Amino acid sequence: MEDEESRVEGLSAERGILRYCVTGATGYIGSWLVKSLLQRGYTVHTTVRDPAKTMNLLPLWGGGDRLRVFRADLREEGSFDEAVKGCSGVFHVAASMEFDVPAKEDSDSYARENFIDPAIDGTLNLLKSCSKTASVKRVVFTSSISTLTAKDRDGQWRSIVDESCQTPIDHVWKTKAGAWVYVLSKLLTEETAFKFANENGIDLVSVITTTVTGPFLTPTVPSSVRVLLSPITGDPKFSSILSAVNSRMGSIALVHIEDICSAHIFLMEHARAEGRYICSSHNYLMSELVDRLDKEYRSSNKPSCRLVEEDHGSAPSEISSKKLKDLGFNFKYGVDDIIHQTVKSCVDCGFLSPIVN
Ligand SMILES: NC(=O)c1ccc[n+]([C@@H]2O[C@H](COP(=O)([O-])OP(=O)(O)OC[C@H]3O[C@@H](n4cnc5c(N)ncnc54)[C@H](OP(=O)(O)O)[C@@H]3O)[C@@H](O)[C@H]2O)c1
């Protein structure tokens, strides 16, 4: 027992010397990642646009003098210089979460000027700060499942979706299907980030993140949790995002917040990590997901879940985390935990009405 305690203490002391920077620390994933790193004993530099937004996060993070908060904005060149100094790795989690643009005649140029170009420039700003800092050995970029599609060139469902199944950029511009601005921002930002990293000797690894749910530290319910719960809440904005994911993937892939943060840390530290990694615990057909949510929340006597749309009626494509698992990553949470903890957290914070048995 004593041996185990001194081993853990020794590990924490070693990690305390290791310093990581996390961008977007006021967001859902960023705030949980900061907590996970501090709990594991690392020293953390977090960046936030508005330090006042950390007031209720600071007591939840803990970490004492192993935590430093920096003000930084992706839209300001050089903004991340101080925050990344002395860090051995940077988790680039921050991103604007705009999903659509107002209907306009010139929607392409509007989207480019207001959302896509700023997203690309913001990530380049961060990478430029990293390339000026010799201590930074790796950058882990939070990518999205929206960069992938389960449909092949002929519009047929693939049996397996892996990291190569990229959504064609020209198809997104042409079809402007739901959440198209977000899809393009993530696709083009990631593409530019890898190009810049290759040209400037930065070791960049990306985590293709599926819909993240479970508990949360943020004072408001995160967007991805609202998306998952939209069959219960009927919120049209988030239902339409769920529908957009479903039409591109033929199913909804989920991952627990703790697993996505562990995957980020695992990929930061694994010597052989390279390129892109899908991180998905499980994917549900839309009808299965609605059914599962209904079972979890049925005792509330609230209206049943609404089926957002028909699914394609067969077994869904497998959204494969094989590359990540082959490297040695293990998921801790199954789908039952994910759905149960998400509903419970939302009942506890008052977002969903209490369950009446
Ligand atoms: N959650 C998911 O299911 C999911 C799935 C796939 C991919 N992702 C990716 O994961 C990342 C985080 O997502 P999330 O769910 O945690 O979103 P979130 O809760 O909305 O957090 C976004 C974070 O980015 C920050 N941010 C936005 N614009 C910024 C700017 N110009 N400069 C600096 N920081 C800025 C926000 O800061 P403020 O608080 O100041 O606004 C916030 O901290 C994003 O890259 C997203 O694309 C998430």
The ligand as an SDF file (V2000), in Angstrom:
LIG
                    3D

 48 52  0  0  0  0  0  0  0  0999 V2000
  -18.7360   18.5450  -28.0440 N   0  0  0  0  0  0  0  0  0  0  0  0
  -18.7740   17.7580  -29.1080 C   0  0  0  0  0  0  0  0  0  0  0  0
  -19.6220   16.8490  -29.2330 O   0  0  0  0  0  0  0  0  0  0  0  0
  -17.7660   17.9070  -30.2000 C   0  0  0  0  0  0  0  0  0  0  0  0
  -17.8120   16.9950  -31.2690 C   0  0  0  0  0  0  0  0  0  0  0  0
  -16.8690   17.1420  -32.2830 C   0  0  0  0  0  0  0  0  0  0  0  0
  -15.8940   18.1270  -32.2040 C   0  0  0  0  0  0  0  0  0  0  0  0
  -15.8880   18.9880  -31.1630 N   0  0  0  0  0  0  0  0  0  0  0  0
  -14.8410   20.0130  -31.1220 C   0  0  0  0  0  0  0  0  0  0  0  0
  -14.3670   20.1280  -29.7990 O   0  0  0  0  0  0  0  0  0  0  0  0
  -13.9830   21.4750  -29.5310 C   0  0  0  0  0  0  0  0  0  0  0  0
  -14.6450   21.9630  -28.2600 C   0  0  0  0  0  0  0  0  0  0  0  0
  -16.0320   21.7380  -28.3550 O   0  0  0  0  0  0  0  0  0  0  0  0
  -16.9870   21.9850  -27.0990 P   0  0  0  0  0  0  0  0  0  0  0  0
  -18.1440   21.0950  -27.2600 O   0  0  0  0  0  0  0  0  0  0  0  0
  -16.1870   21.9740  -25.8590 O   0  0  0  0  0  0  0  0  0  0  0  0
  -17.4820   23.4780  -27.4360 O   0  0  0  0  0  0  0  0  0  0  0  0
  -17.7930   24.7130  -26.4720 P   0  0  0  0  0  0  0  0  0  0  0  0
  -18.2820   24.2290  -25.1720 O   0  0  0  0  0  0  0  0  0  0  0  0
  -18.6710   25.6220  -27.2530 O   0  0  0  0  0  0  0  0  0  0  0  0
  -16.3750   25.3820  -26.2730 O   0  0  0  0  0  0  0  0  0  0  0  0
  -15.7510   26.1230  -27.2810 C   0  0  0  0  0  0  0  0  0  0  0  0
  -14.5810   26.8380  -26.6560 C   0  0  0  0  0  0  0  0  0  0  0  0
  -13.8760   27.5630  -27.6830 O   0  0  0  0  0  0  0  0  0  0  0  0
  -13.6870   28.8780  -27.2190 C   0  0  0  0  0  0  0  0  0  0  0  0
  -13.5890   29.8350  -28.3400 N   0  0  0  0  0  0  0  0  0  0  0  0
  -14.5020   30.0920  -29.2970 C   0  0  0  0  0  0  0  0  0  0  0  0
  -14.0420   31.0630  -30.1210 N   0  0  0  0  0  0  0  0  0  0  0  0
  -12.8220   31.4230  -29.6460 C   0  0  0  0  0  0  0  0  0  0  0  0
  -11.8520   32.3890  -30.0360 C   0  0  0  0  0  0  0  0  0  0  0  0
  -12.0340   33.2050  -31.0700 N   0  0  0  0  0  0  0  0  0  0  0  0
  -10.7030   32.4680  -29.3160 N   0  0  0  0  0  0  0  0  0  0  0  0
  -10.4790   31.6770  -28.2470 C   0  0  0  0  0  0  0  0  0  0  0  0
  -11.3610   30.7600  -27.8230 N   0  0  0  0  0  0  0  0  0  0  0  0
  -12.5210   30.6410  -28.5040 C   0  0  0  0  0  0  0  0  0  0  0  0
  -14.8920   29.1720  -26.3590 C   0  0  0  0  0  0  0  0  0  0  0  0
  -14.6110   30.2840  -25.5170 O   0  0  0  0  0  0  0  0  0  0  0  0
  -15.7840   31.2380  -24.9350 P   0  0  0  0  0  0  0  0  0  0  0  0
  -16.2530   30.5510  -23.6820 O   0  0  0  0  0  0  0  0  0  0  0  0
  -15.0930   32.5150  -24.6860 O   0  0  0  0  0  0  0  0  0  0  0  0
  -16.8540   31.3230  -25.9860 O   0  0  0  0  0  0  0  0  0  0  0  0
  -14.9890   27.8630  -25.5880 C   0  0  0  0  0  0  0  0  0  0  0  0
  -14.0590   27.8240  -24.5370 O   0  0  0  0  0  0  0  0  0  0  0  0
  -14.3160   22.2730  -30.7810 C   0  0  0  0  0  0  0  0  0  0  0  0
  -13.1480   22.3580  -31.5550 O   0  0  0  0  0  0  0  0  0  0  0  0
  -15.3480   21.4020  -31.4830 C   0  0  0  0  0  0  0  0  0  0  0  0
  -15.3330   21.6060  -32.8810 O   0  0  0  0  0  0  0  0  0  0  0  0
  -16.8100   18.9190  -30.1570 C   0  0  0  0  0  0  0  0  0  0  0  0
  1  2  1  0
  2  3  2  0
  2  4  1  0
  4  5  1  0
  4 48  2  0
  5  6  2  0
  6  7  1  0
  7  8  2  0
  8  9  1  0
  8 48  1  0
  9 10  1  0
  9 46  1  0
 10 11  1  0
 11 12  1  0
 11 44  1  0
 12 13  1  0
 13 14  1  0
 14 15  2  0
 14 16  1  0
 14 17  1  0
 17 18  1  0
 18 19  2  0
 18 20  1  0
 18 21  1  0
 21 22  1  0
 22 23  1  0
 23 24  1  0
 23 42  1  0
 24 25  1  0
 25 26  1  0
 25 36  1  0
 26 27  1  0
 26 35  1  0
 27 28  2  0
 28 29  1  0
 29 30  1  0
 29 35  2  0
 30 31  1  0
 30 32  2  0
 32 33  1  0
 33 34  2  0
 34 35  1  0
 36 37  1  0
 36 42  1  0
 37 38  1  0
 38 39  2  0
 38 40  1  0
 38 41  1  0
 42 43  1  0
 44 45  1  0
 44 46  1  0
 46 47  1  0
M  CHG  2   8   1  16  -1
M  END
$$$$
